[in-house]
């Protein structure tokens, strides 16, 4: 079932348990006033999205970078790893004009599905979790390929 593009932001937010979209939109700029992102110097990546016209603009790259910086500022136990921007990119594209909602959705995705991957740790737990996650996604996207790789 294809979801109409205008409904996708609300559906994704609801599926992640974010109910007060109108409240978030009304308070969009007030929430950022006290956020210190000065500790985001851990972020050294140059974001580039040649596959997406919106994200491949200076404003799009700036929004992705800011979303990653805010996530690192709010979650000091996270370390920047490649891939954090890859998660942030689609979220920014979906909520391009609502930074607070983009942040809330990004936080929920990180905390609910990807927290172990971006925690500042040196053990292999995060990598194992990522391989399991990739396997699950591959079964959804291409079951025959996933089955073949499982047999190998």
Buried (B, 14 or more C-beta within 10 A) or exposed (E): EEEEEEEEBEEBBEEBEBEEBEEBEEEEEEEEEEEEBEEBEEBEBEBEBEEEEEBEEEEBBEBBBBBBBBBBBBBEEBBBEEEBBEBBBBBBBBBBEBBBBBBBBBBBBBEEEBBBBBBEEEEEEBEEBBEEBEEEEBBEEEEEEBEEEEEE
